[in-house]
């Protein structure tokens, strides 16, 4: 008999490197950047099968309508939405995921997934989750992405001893490396990208939080218990108590738990994963015309190649240019070389400052 799985979708972050498409009011997970569906919709749609329960979503208070509307549009209405008054990093999210799992599906495993990742091989992802389910009864399992190239923008997980076929102990977590170190990792074959996807029993996560991050757990329990509850479309909205949640230390689940616990495991997998953290990645992933232009929306291109155009605002025309990105939205217009994609965050910060 298959183990039931409760998907918990964490919908945080501001996506500043995708400004002006992504804004604080509507971050990147609420936009259709890689497919016809928004990223949060794609996340929910890949979590299908008889063993998957209706999802739980964790998001900021200001994104409640976006979450419920977009998940409702694809017939994936959440059974609960947990509203954070402000961000407190991923240890708090893991604690809330475990607490909601303990309440709504104590015999299920929690699958904690970001809302803003691309997975082009959902069948392989599902197989990895099913294959890790027995291990996840007793261990917190994370899914390591088999690296396709040396990447300096991701953290890495070093595999330890083999636990069973395709499942390993975690030797060590490594921060984002330089190119030489990343090349060494890839050539060695024992390091995988850290995607921040977890599968665990609520009981195990709560036990490990109580051991290694008791302050996080205590404040999260307090905020969860005191949170106001409102019925919504057959589910419930849990508005975490702001005063109690303010006491939660801001720390990642990797630092708080995964780097300390002896009850962890990693499953290396090739699932077509991508973290669309910037426009360069969006251009790489997107469908292209015969001159390597990726265009979403209405645009005129004359003697142009290797460009990224995303237009939900005024009509865009590009003449005689290459290797640039033009993002036209009601929130703003961005024009820059694709090679400067990492600097978009600076423009987003300046735009935010001007709105104050």
C-alpha positions as CSV (number, residue, x, y, z in Angstrom):
1,X,0.0,0.0,0.0
2,X,1.4,3.4,-1.0
3,X,2.1,6.0,1.7
4,X,-0.2,9.1,1.5
5,X,1.7,12.3,0.7
6,X,0.6,15.8,1.8
7,X,2.1,18.4,-0.6
8,X,3.0,21.6,1.2
9,X,3.8,24.4,-1.2
10,X,6.0,27.1,0.1
11,X,5.2,30.3,-1.7
12,X,7.6,32.9,-0.3
13,X,10.3,35.1,-1.8
14,X,10.1,38.3,-3.8
15,X,11.9,37.3,-7.0
16,X,13.8,40.5,-7.3
17,X,16.0,39.2,-10.1
18,X,12.9,39.0,-12.3
19,X,11.8,42.6,-11.9
20,X,9.6,44.1,-13.3
21,X,7.8,40.9,-14.2
22,X,8.1,39.8,-10.5
23,X,7.1,42.4,-7.9
24,X,6.5,42.2,-4.1
25,X,2.8,42.3,-4.8
26,X,3.0,39.4,-7.3
27,X,6.3,37.5,-7.1
28,X,7.5,35.2,-9.9
29,X,5.6,32.1,-8.7
30,X,2.4,33.8,-9.7
31,X,3.5,34.4,-13.3
32,X,3.6,32.1,-16.3
33,X,7.3,32.4,-17.0
34,X,8.1,29.0,-18.5
35,X,4.8,27.5,-19.5
36,X,1.2,28.6,-20.0
37,X,0.4,28.0,-16.3
38,X,1.9,30.0,-13.5
39,X,4.7,28.5,-11.6
40,X,2.6,27.8,-8.5
41,X,0.0,26.1,-10.7
42,X,2.7,23.9,-12.4
43,X,4.0,23.0,-8.9
44,X,0.5,21.8,-7.8
45,X,-0.2,20.0,-11.2
46,X,2.9,17.8,-10.9
47,X,1.8,16.5,-7.5
48,X,-0.9,14.2,-8.8
49,X,-1.7,10.5,-8.1
50,X,-3.9,8.5,-5.8
51,X,-1.4,8.9,-2.9
52,X,-1.3,12.7,-3.1
53,X,-3.7,14.6,-0.8
54,X,-5.1,18.1,-1.4
55,X,-2.2,20.6,-0.8
56,X,-1.4,23.0,1.9
57,X,0.1,26.3,0.9
58,X,2.3,28.6,3.0
59,X,2.5,32.2,1.9
60,X,2.6,35.8,3.0
61,X,-0.7,37.5,4.0
62,X,-0.7,39.7,0.9
63,X,-0.7,36.7,-1.4
64,X,-3.7,34.9,-0.1
65,X,-6.0,35.8,-3.0
66,X,-3.4,34.9,-5.6
67,X,-2.8,31.5,-4.0
68,X,-6.4,30.6,-3.7
69,X,-7.5,32.0,-7.1
70,X,-4.6,30.4,-9.0
71,X,-4.9,27.0,-7.4
72,X,-8.7,27.1,-7.7
73,X,-8.3,27.7,-11.4
74,X,-6.7,24.3,-11.9
75,X,-9.0,22.5,-9.5
76,X,-6.2,22.2,-6.8
77,X,-7.9,24.2,-4.0
78,X,-5.7,23.9,-0.9
79,X,-7.2,22.2,2.2
80,X,-5.3,24.9,4.2
81,X,-3.5,28.1,3.6
82,X,-1.0,29.2,6.3
83,X,-0.4,33.0,6.3
84,X,2.9,34.3,7.5
85,X,2.8,38.0,8.7
86,X,6.4,38.3,7.5
87,X,9.2,36.0,6.3
88,X,11.1,34.0,8.9
89,X,13.2,31.8,6.6
90,X,12.8,28.1,5.8
91,X,13.1,26.6,9.3
92,X,9.8,28.3,10.2
93,X,8.3,27.0,7.0
94,X,9.4,23.4,7.7
95,X,8.0,23.7,11.2
96,X,4.6,25.0,9.9
97,X,4.6,22.2,7.3
98,X,5.2,19.6,10.0
99,X,2.5,21.1,12.3
100,X,-0.1,21.2,9.5
101,X,0.8,17.6,8.5
102,X,0.4,16.5,12.1
103,X,-3.0,18.2,12.2
104,X,-4.4,17.3,8.8
105,X,-2.7,14.1,7.8
106,X,-0.6,12.6,10.7
107,X,-0.1,9.3,8.9
108,X,1.0,10.9,5.7
109,X,4.4,12.1,4.6
110,X,4.9,15.8,4.0
111,X,6.4,16.8,0.7
112,X,7.7,20.3,1.1
113,X,8.2,22.0,-2.3
114,X,9.0,25.6,-3.4
115,X,6.4,27.1,-5.6
116,X,8.8,28.7,-8.0
117,X,10.9,25.9,-9.5
118,X,10.7,24.3,-12.9
119,X,10.7,20.5,-13.2
120,X,10.5,19.3,-16.8
121,X,10.4,15.6,-15.9
122,X,7.5,15.2,-13.5
123,X,7.4,11.4,-13.9
124,X,11.0,11.1,-12.8
125,X,10.2,13.4,-9.8
126,X,7.3,11.3,-8.8
127,X,9.4,8.1,-9.1
128,X,12.0,9.7,-6.8
129,X,9.4,10.7,-4.2
130,X,7.8,7.2,-4.2
131,X,11.3,5.6,-4.0
132,X,12.2,7.6,-1.0
133,X,8.9,7.2,0.9
134,X,9.9,4.3,3.1
135,X,13.1,6.0,4.1
136,X,11.2,9.2,4.8
137,X,9.2,7.4,7.6
138,X,12.3,7.7,9.7
139,X,14.6,10.3,8.0
140,X,14.2,13.7,6.5
141,X,14.9,13.2,2.8
142,X,16.1,15.9,0.5
143,X,16.4,15.6,-3.3
144,X,19.8,16.4,-4.8
145,X,19.8,17.4,-8.4
146,X,22.4,15.6,-10.4
147,X,24.5,18.5,-11.8
148,X,24.7,18.9,-15.5
149,X,27.5,21.5,-15.3
150,X,29.7,23.3,-12.8
151,X,27.3,25.8,-11.3
152,X,28.4,28.5,-8.8
153,X,24.9,29.8,-8.0
154,X,23.7,26.8,-6.1
155,X,24.6,25.1,-2.8
156,X,25.8,21.5,-3.0
157,X,25.1,18.3,-1.0
158,X,27.9,15.8,-0.6
159,X,26.7,12.1,-0.5
160,X,27.9,9.9,2.3
161,X,27.4,6.2,2.8
162,X,24.8,4.3,0.8
163,X,21.6,3.6,2.7
164,X,19.8,1.7,0.0
165,X,19.5,1.8,-3.8
166,X,19.7,5.4,-4.9
167,X,19.5,6.8,-1.3
168,X,22.5,8.1,0.7
169,X,23.4,9.6,4.0
170,X,24.4,13.2,3.8
171,X,28.1,13.8,4.4
172,X,28.0,17.6,4.3
173,X,26.3,20.6,2.9
174,X,28.5,23.1,0.9
175,X,27.8,26.7,0.2
176,X,27.9,28.2,-3.3
177,X,31.4,27.4,-4.6
178,X,33.7,29.2,-7.0
179,X,34.1,27.7,-10.5
180,X,37.2,25.6,-9.7
181,X,35.5,24.0,-6.7
182,X,32.2,23.5,-8.6
183,X,34.1,21.8,-11.4
184,X,35.8,19.5,-8.8
185,X,32.4,18.6,-7.4
186,X,30.9,17.7,-10.8
187,X,34.0,15.7,-11.8
188,X,34.0,13.8,-8.5
189,X,30.4,12.6,-8.9
190,X,29.5,12.8,-5.2
191,X,28.0,16.2,-5.1
192,X,24.5,17.3,-6.1
193,X,22.7,20.6,-6.3
194,X,20.7,21.5,-3.2
195,X,17.1,22.1,-4.5
196,X,15.4,22.7,-1.1
197,X,12.8,19.9,-1.6
198,X,12.1,17.7,1.4
199,X,10.1,14.6,2.2
200,X,9.5,13.7,5.9
201,X,7.1,12.4,8.5
202,X,5.7,15.3,10.5
203,X,6.7,13.4,13.7
204,X,10.3,13.2,12.6
205,X,10.6,16.8,11.6
206,X,9.1,18.0,14.9
207,X,11.4,15.7,16.9
208,X,14.5,17.0,15.1
209,X,13.4,20.6,15.4
210,X,12.9,20.1,19.1
211,X,16.4,18.8,19.4
212,X,18.3,21.3,17.2
213,X,16.0,24.4,16.9
214,X,13.8,24.4,20.0
215,X,13.4,28.2,19.9
216,X,12.1,28.0,16.3
217,X,9.7,25.2,17.1
218,X,8.4,26.7,20.3
219,X,7.6,30.1,18.7
220,X,6.0,28.4,15.6
221,X,3.8,26.2,17.8
222,X,2.7,29.3,19.7
223,X,2.0,31.2,16.5
224,X,0.2,28.2,14.9
225,X,-2.0,27.5,18.0
226,X,-2.9,31.2,18.4
227,X,-3.6,31.8,14.7
228,X,-7.0,32.9,13.7
229,X,-8.9,30.4,11.5
230,X,-11.3,31.2,8.7
231,X,-13.2,28.6,6.6
232,X,-12.5,28.9,2.9
233,X,-13.9,26.7,0.0
234,X,-13.9,23.5,2.0
235,X,-10.6,24.3,3.6
236,X,-9.2,26.6,6.2
237,X,-7.1,29.8,6.3
238,X,-4.7,29.9,9.3
239,X,-3.5,33.5,10.0
240,X,-0.5,33.0,12.2
241,X,-0.4,35.1,15.3
242,X,1.9,38.1,14.5
243,X,3.2,38.7,18.0
244,X,4.1,35.0,18.5
245,X,5.6,34.6,15.0
246,X,7.8,37.6,15.6
247,X,9.7,35.5,18.2
248,X,10.7,32.9,15.6
249,X,14.5,33.1,14.8
250,X,15.1,33.6,11.1
251,X,17.2,30.7,10.0
252,X,17.2,28.2,7.2
253,X,16.1,24.6,7.7
254,X,19.5,23.5,6.4
255,X,21.4,25.4,9.1
256,X,18.9,24.7,11.9
257,X,18.3,21.0,11.3
258,X,19.8,19.3,8.2
259,X,23.4,20.1,9.0
260,X,23.0,18.7,12.5
261,X,20.6,15.8,12.4
262,X,21.7,12.2,12.0
263,X,18.3,11.4,10.5
264,X,18.8,12.8,7.1
265,X,19.2,11.3,3.6
266,X,19.7,12.5,0.0
267,X,18.2,11.1,-3.2
268,X,20.2,12.2,-6.3
269,X,17.9,12.6,-9.2
270,X,17.6,13.9,-12.7
271,X,14.2,15.6,-12.9
272,X,14.8,18.4,-15.3
273,X,15.1,20.9,-12.4
274,X,15.7,24.6,-12.8
275,X,15.5,27.4,-10.3
276,X,14.4,30.3,-12.5
277,X,16.3,32.9,-10.5
278,X,16.9,35.3,-13.3
279,X,16.2,36.2,-16.9
280,X,19.3,34.4,-18.2
281,X,17.9,31.2,-17.0
282,X,14.5,32.1,-18.4
283,X,16.1,32.6,-21.8
284,X,18.0,29.3,-21.6
285,X,14.8,27.3,-20.7
286,X,12.4,29.0,-23.1
287,X,11.4,28.0,-26.6
288,X,13.2,29.9,-29.3
289,X,12.7,30.9,-32.9
290,X,15.1,30.2,-35.7
291,X,17.3,33.1,-34.5
292,X,17.4,32.0,-30.9
293,X,15.0,34.7,-29.7
294,X,12.6,33.7,-26.8
295,X,9.5,35.8,-27.0
296,X,6.5,35.8,-24.8
297,X,3.7,38.3,-25.7
298,X,3.6,40.7,-28.7
299,X,6.9,41.8,-30.2
300,X,8.4,42.9,-33.5
301,X,11.9,41.6,-34.2
302,X,14.0,42.8,-37.2
303,X,17.5,41.5,-37.7
304,X,17.6,40.4,-34.0
305,X,19.0,37.3,-32.4
306,X,19.6,35.7,-29.1
307,X,17.2,38.0,-27.3
308,X,14.7,37.6,-24.6
309,X,11.4,39.5,-24.9
310,X,8.6,39.3,-22.3
311,X,5.8,41.7,-23.0
312,X,2.6,42.2,-21.0
313,X,2.7,45.9,-21.5
314,X,3.3,48.1,-24.6
315,X,4.2,46.5,-27.9
316,X,8.0,45.9,-28.1
317,X,10.1,46.3,-31.3
318,X,13.8,45.3,-31.5
319,X,15.9,46.2,-34.5
320,X,19.4,45.1,-35.2
321,X,20.2,44.0,-31.6
322,X,21.5,40.8,-30.1
323,X,21.9,39.3,-26.6
324,X,19.6,41.7,-24.8
325,X,16.5,41.3,-22.7
326,X,13.4,43.6,-22.9
327,X,10.8,43.1,-20.2
328,X,7.7,45.3,-20.7
329,X,5.1,45.2,-18.0
330,X,2.6,47.6,-16.4
331,X,5.0,47.8,-13.4
332,X,8.0,48.9,-15.4
333,X,10.2,48.3,-18.4
334,X,13.7,46.7,-18.3
335,X,16.3,46.8,-21.0
336,X,19.7,45.2,-20.5
337,X,22.2,42.7,-21.9
338,X,21.3,39.2,-20.9
339,X,24.9,38.9,-19.5
340,X,23.9,41.5,-16.9
341,X,20.9,39.5,-15.7
342,X,22.3,39.2,-12.1
343,X,22.2,43.0,-11.8
344,X,18.4,43.2,-12.2
345,X,18.2,43.0,-8.5
346,X,19.8,46.4,-8.2
347,X,17.1,47.9,-10.4
348,X,14.4,46.2,-8.3
349,X,15.8,47.6,-5.1
350,X,15.9,51.1,-6.6
351,X,12.4,50.8,-7.9
352,X,11.2,49.7,-4.4
353,X,13.0,52.6,-2.8
354,X,11.3,55.1,-5.1
355,X,7.9,53.8,-4.2
356,X,8.4,54.5,-0.5
